[in-house]
């Protein structure tokens, strides 16, 4: 899709502009990403140095904001078609595309630089996350349901990025953190896609397996939830954690498996919503459990 240069037709006050950028950057989602990276840092044995923690938080925040903003620039004309996104600042021309692109480019570059100061591998991961999210995942959303698989890669970077920031290297442990968050992406995003499938159809986004809310798609959500549950043994198997973490992770994943079973039986949207909500709970508590077990 070509990016048209559109000027803002609004004279925004300072507070209104701040609100627009909060929407453009998706601050709530960004917070989850940054928290995941910080957990990965401490799980990796990172020192409690203020400078390193500051660089990780701010760098991770900036690259995530940049990715989210570029996503909205590319999808501006499609966001107009969906009730849930039509009031974003770009579809309403509250912010111009030119302003959004410049801002996204500057903060993305600054974010990569800040992560690079921790170590070069962290900076490379930050740059790769932006590239995969913006250049691969975003355009694929209108092409094929494989977009969820592609998007799961940058989505699984945060805890691994935190580990690499702490250690300066890749390792089996970093791979396990990546693998678990990679598996988490599927029930999470398919549950969201189930809930807002009618909206996605208006914009031509292909996010659900086979594009339909049927028992087959519900079964994919269940299977992916069970795969995440089975992955509960990985940290202990690779001696990252002990039995406490295994039991905790298994219990957390069951909170996603149960509503997924109910979704297969009933095809009721409320159970997709419960899978989605439980996935947010899993994201934070799973990393908390791993960190506590390691300590």
Secondary structure in CASP SS format (residue, H / E / C, confidence):
PFRMAT SS
TARGET T0000
AUTHOR 0000-0000-0000
METHOD secondary structure of the structure
MODEL  1
X C 1.00
X C 1.00
X C 1.00
X C 1.00
X C 1.00
X C 1.00
X C 1.00
X C 1.00
X C 1.00
X C 1.00
X C 1.00
X C 1.00
X C 1.00
X H 1.00
X H 1.00
X H 1.00
X H 1.00
X H 1.00
X H 1.00
X H 1.00
X H 1.00
X H 1.00
X H 1.00
X H 1.00
X H 1.00
X C 1.00
X H 1.00
X H 1.00
X H 1.00
X H 1.00
X H 1.00
X H 1.00
X H 1.00
X H 1.00
X H 1.00
X H 1.00
X H 1.00
X H 1.00
X H 1.00
X H 1.00
X H 1.00
X H 1.00
X H 1.00
X C 1.00
X C 1.00
X C 1.00
X C 1.00
X C 1.00
X C 1.00
X H 1.00
X H 1.00
X H 1.00
X H 1.00
X H 1.00
X H 1.00
X H 1.00
X H 1.00
X H 1.00
X H 1.00
X H 1.00
X H 1.00
X H 1.00
X H 1.00
X H 1.00
X H 1.00
X H 1.00
X H 1.00
X H 1.00
X H 1.00
X H 1.00
X H 1.00
X H 1.00
X H 1.00
X H 1.00
X C 1.00
X H 1.00
X H 1.00
X H 1.00
X H 1.00
X C 1.00
X C 1.00
X C 1.00
X C 1.00
X C 1.00
X C 1.00
X C 1.00
X C 1.00
X C 1.00
X C 1.00
X C 1.00
X C 1.00
X C 1.00
X C 1.00
X C 1.00
X C 1.00
X C 1.00
X H 1.00
X H 1.00
X H 1.00
X H 1.00
X H 1.00
X H 1.00
X H 1.00
X H 1.00
X H 1.00
X H 1.00
X H 1.00
X H 1.00
X H 1.00
X H 1.00
X H 1.00
X H 1.00
X H 1.00
X H 1.00
X H 1.00
X H 1.00
X H 1.00
X H 1.00
X C 1.00
X H 1.00
X H 1.00
X H 1.00
X H 1.00
X H 1.00
X H 1.00
X H 1.00
X H 1.00
X H 1.00
X H 1.00
X H 1.00
X H 1.00
X H 1.00
X H 1.00
X H 1.00
X H 1.00
X H 1.00
X H 1.00
X H 1.00
X H 1.00
X H 1.00
X C 1.00
X C 1.00
X C 1.00
X C 1.00
X C 1.00
X H 1.00
X H 1.00
X H 1.00
X H 1.00
X H 1.00
X H 1.00
X H 1.00
X H 1.00
X H 1.00
X H 1.00
X C 1.00
X H 1.00
X H 1.00
X H 1.00
X H 1.00
X H 1.00
X H 1.00
X H 1.00
X H 1.00
X H 1.00
X H 1.00
X H 1.00
X C 1.00
X C 1.00
X C 1.00
X C 1.00
X H 1.00
X H 1.00
X H 1.00
X H 1.00
X H 1.00
X H 1.00
X H 1.00
X H 1.00
X H 1.00
X H 1.00
X H 1.00
X H 1.00
X H 1.00
X H 1.00
X H 1.00
X H 1.00
X H 1.00
X H 1.00
X H 1.00
X H 1.00
X H 1.00
X H 1.00
X H 1.00
X H 1.00
X C 1.00
X H 1.00
X H 1.00
X H 1.00
X H 1.00
X H 1.00
X H 1.00
X H 1.00
X C 1.00
X C 1.00
X C 1.00
X C 1.00
X C 1.00
X H 1.00
X H 1.00
X H 1.00
X C 1.00
X C 1.00
X C 1.00
X H 1.00
X H 1.00
X H 1.00
X H 1.00
X H 1.00
X H 1.00
X H 1.00
X H 1.00
X H 1.00
X H 1.00
X H 1.00
X H 1.00
X H 1.00
X H 1.00
X H 1.00
X H 1.00
X H 1.00
X H 1.00
X H 1.00
X H 1.00
X H 1.00
X H 1.00
X H 1.00
X C 1.00
X C 1.00
X C 1.00
X C 1.00
X C 1.00
X H 1.00
X H 1.00
X H 1.00
X H 1.00
X H 1.00
X H 1.00
X H 1.00
X H 1.00
X H 1.00
X H 1.00
X H 1.00
X H 1.00
X H 1.00
X H 1.00
X H 1.00
X H 1.00
X H 1.00
X H 1.00
X H 1.00
X H 1.00
X H 1.00
X H 1.00
X H 1.00
X H 1.00
X C 1.00
X C 1.00
X H 1.00
X H 1.00
X H 1.00
X H 1.00
X H 1.00
X H 1.00
X H 1.00
X H 1.00
X H 1.00
X H 1.00
X H 1.00
X H 1.00
X H 1.00
X H 1.00
X H 1.00
X H 1.00
X H 1.00
X H 1.00
X H 1.00
X H 1.00
X H 1.00
X H 1.00
X H 1.00
X H 1.00
X H 1.00
X H 1.00
X C 1.00
END
